[in-house]
Amino acid sequence: MQQPIQQPELSDQAQRLFTELEAIVAQVRELAPEQEKQTCVDPSIIRQLREGGFFRVLQPKRWGGYEMHPLIFSQLQMRLAEADMSTAWVYGVMGCHNFQMGLFDDQAAQDVWGEDSSAIISSTFQPGGVATPVEGGYRFSGRWKFSSGVDHADWVFLGGLHEQEFLTCLVPKKDYEIVQTWDVFGL
């Protein structure tokens, strides 16, 4: 028989997040109709989530994060979803990347968080790019169909191929261009 997941004890930091989230949830609910028209989470919401430390929930402590239990992250996301599913989706997708960064070589984390530990990441892992070897790494080019939250991201994980091998590349915002070709609800 499976055992239910035990609710982790809430640290002061986690309690602060749940308390502060209530004001953000009220704003998300108010902005949801406009976000749907704009097909993008309002930048003010992402800014509040970033400044409040919500993207740090799964981020490793050694890189400025809180390294909390994933259930806390899920509960925060579910609370956002009560106000607007698209906002919760973007938070959930982008917030998980901070956990994923902890699985990479420390150089990747240094590149992303070395100067700004609040940097956030979007992704599209579909192999839409081609990696060409160059001195010091790869030149990566291609077109990807979508990346939830990319308008707000400082970095993006992009999928691609090099001689039939799948690669995931981490690319800073200064090195990619967003072309609006996909019209969705709030993502």
C-alpha positions as CSV (number, residue, x, y, z in Angstrom):
1,M,0.0,0.0,0.0
2,Q,1.3,3.4,-0.9
3,Q,1.9,5.9,1.9
4,P,0.6,9.4,1.5
5,I,3.2,12.2,1.0
6,Q,3.8,13.8,4.4
7,Q,3.4,17.5,4.6
8,P,6.8,19.0,5.3
9,E,7.2,21.2,8.3
10,L,6.9,24.8,7.1
11,S,9.9,26.9,7.8
12,D,9.5,30.6,8.6
13,Q,10.6,31.2,5.0
14,A,7.9,29.0,3.6
15,Q,5.3,30.6,5.8
16,R,6.4,34.0,4.6
17,L,5.9,32.8,1.0
18,F,2.4,31.5,1.6
19,T,1.4,34.7,3.3
20,E,2.9,37.0,0.7
21,L,1.4,34.9,-2.1
22,E,-2.1,35.9,-1.1
23,A,-1.6,39.5,-2.2
24,I,-0.1,38.3,-5.5
25,V,-3.1,35.9,-6.0
26,A,-5.5,38.8,-5.7
27,Q,-3.6,40.7,-8.4
28,V,-3.4,37.6,-10.6
29,R,-7.2,37.1,-10.3
30,E,-7.7,40.8,-11.3
31,L,-5.3,40.7,-14.2
32,A,-6.3,37.3,-15.6
33,P,-8.7,38.6,-18.2
34,E,-6.1,41.0,-19.6
35,Q,-3.4,38.4,-19.5
36,E,-5.6,36.2,-21.6
37,K,-6.0,39.0,-24.2
38,Q,-2.2,39.7,-24.1
39,T,-1.4,35.9,-24.2
40,C,1.3,36.6,-21.6
41,V,1.6,36.7,-17.8
42,D,1.7,40.3,-16.8
43,P,5.3,41.4,-16.1
44,S,4.3,42.9,-12.8
45,I,3.3,39.4,-11.6
46,I,6.5,37.8,-12.6
47,R,8.4,40.7,-11.0
48,Q,6.6,40.1,-7.7
49,L,7.2,36.4,-7.9
50,R,10.9,37.0,-8.6
51,E,11.4,39.7,-6.0
52,G,9.5,37.7,-3.4
53,G,11.8,34.7,-3.9
54,F,9.1,32.3,-5.3
55,F,11.4,31.1,-8.1
56,R,14.0,30.2,-5.4
57,V,11.8,27.6,-3.8
58,L,13.6,24.7,-5.5
59,Q,16.8,26.5,-6.2
60,P,19.9,25.0,-4.5
61,K,21.0,26.8,-1.3
62,R,24.5,27.0,-2.6
63,W,23.2,29.2,-5.4
64,G,21.0,31.5,-3.3
65,G,17.9,29.4,-3.3
66,Y,15.7,28.0,-0.5
67,E,16.0,24.3,-1.5
68,M,12.5,23.6,-0.1
69,H,10.5,20.4,-0.4
70,P,8.8,20.0,-3.8
71,L,5.4,19.7,-2.1
72,I,5.7,23.3,-0.9
73,F,6.5,24.4,-4.5
74,S,3.4,22.5,-5.8
75,Q,1.2,24.0,-3.1
76,L,2.3,27.5,-4.1
77,Q,1.6,26.7,-7.7
78,M,-1.8,25.3,-6.9
79,R,-2.7,28.4,-5.0
80,L,-1.8,30.5,-8.0
81,A,-3.9,28.2,-10.2
82,E,-6.9,29.1,-8.1
83,A,-6.6,32.6,-9.5
84,D,-5.3,31.8,-13.1
85,M,-4.1,28.5,-14.6
86,S,-1.8,30.2,-17.1
87,T,0.1,32.0,-14.4
88,A,0.4,28.8,-12.4
89,W,1.6,27.0,-15.5
90,V,4.4,29.5,-16.2
91,Y,5.4,29.6,-12.5
92,G,5.5,25.8,-12.4
93,V,7.5,25.4,-15.6
94,M,10.0,28.1,-14.8
95,G,10.3,27.3,-11.2
96,C,11.3,23.7,-11.9
97,H,14.2,24.9,-13.9
98,N,16.0,26.1,-10.8
99,F,15.9,22.6,-9.5
100,Q,17.1,21.3,-12.8
101,M,20.1,23.7,-12.7
102,G,21.2,22.0,-9.5
103,L,21.7,18.8,-11.5
104,F,24.1,20.5,-14.0
105,D,27.8,21.1,-13.7
106,D,28.5,24.1,-11.4
107,Q,29.7,26.1,-14.4
108,A,26.2,26.3,-15.7
109,A,24.9,27.6,-12.4
110,Q,27.8,30.0,-12.2
111,D,26.9,31.3,-15.7
112,V,23.2,31.8,-14.8
113,W,23.4,32.8,-11.1
114,G,26.9,34.1,-10.7
115,E,25.9,37.7,-11.1
116,D,22.2,37.5,-10.3
117,S,20.9,34.6,-8.1
118,S,17.3,35.7,-9.0
119,A,17.8,34.9,-12.7
120,I,15.0,32.7,-14.1
121,I,14.9,30.3,-17.0
122,S,12.4,29.1,-19.6
123,S,12.7,26.1,-21.8
124,T,11.8,24.3,-25.0
125,F,13.5,20.9,-25.2
126,Q,12.2,20.0,-28.6
127,P,15.2,19.5,-30.9
128,G,14.6,22.7,-33.0
129,G,18.2,23.7,-33.2
130,V,21.5,22.4,-34.7
131,A,24.7,22.6,-32.7
132,T,27.9,23.2,-34.7
133,P,31.2,22.7,-32.9
134,V,33.3,25.9,-32.6
135,E,36.3,26.7,-30.5
136,G,35.2,26.6,-26.8
137,G,31.8,24.9,-27.4
138,Y,29.0,25.0,-29.9
139,R,27.3,27.6,-32.1
140,F,23.6,26.8,-31.7
141,S,21.0,28.0,-34.1
142,G,17.4,27.1,-35.0
143,R,13.8,27.9,-34.5
144,W,11.7,26.7,-31.6
145,K,7.9,26.8,-31.6
146,F,7.3,27.9,-28.1
147,S,8.7,28.4,-24.6
148,S,6.3,29.2,-21.8
149,G,7.5,32.3,-19.9
150,V,10.3,33.1,-22.4
151,D,9.3,36.8,-22.4
152,H,10.3,37.0,-18.7
153,A,13.3,34.7,-18.7
154,D,17.0,35.7,-18.4
155,W,18.1,32.4,-19.9
156,V,16.5,29.5,-21.9
157,F,17.1,25.8,-22.2
158,L,16.9,24.9,-25.9
159,G,16.9,21.4,-27.4
160,G,18.9,20.6,-30.5
161,L,20.9,18.0,-32.4
162,H,24.6,17.5,-33.1
163,E,25.1,14.5,-35.4
164,Q,22.0,12.7,-34.2
165,E,22.9,13.3,-30.6
166,F,20.3,15.3,-28.6
167,L,21.7,18.3,-26.7
168,T,20.3,20.7,-24.3
169,C,21.9,24.1,-24.5
170,L,21.6,27.0,-22.0
171,V,21.4,30.3,-23.8
172,P,21.4,33.8,-22.2
173,K,18.7,36.3,-23.3
174,K,21.2,38.5,-25.1
175,D,21.9,35.6,-27.5
176,Y,18.4,34.8,-28.7
177,E,15.5,36.5,-30.4
178,I,11.8,36.0,-29.6
179,V,9.6,35.9,-32.6
180,Q,5.9,36.0,-31.7
181,T,4.4,33.2,-33.8
182,W,2.4,31.2,-31.2
183,D,-0.9,32.6,-29.8
184,V,-2.0,30.9,-26.6
185,F,-3.9,31.8,-23.4
186,G,-1.5,33.5,-21.0
187,L,1.5,31.4,-21.5
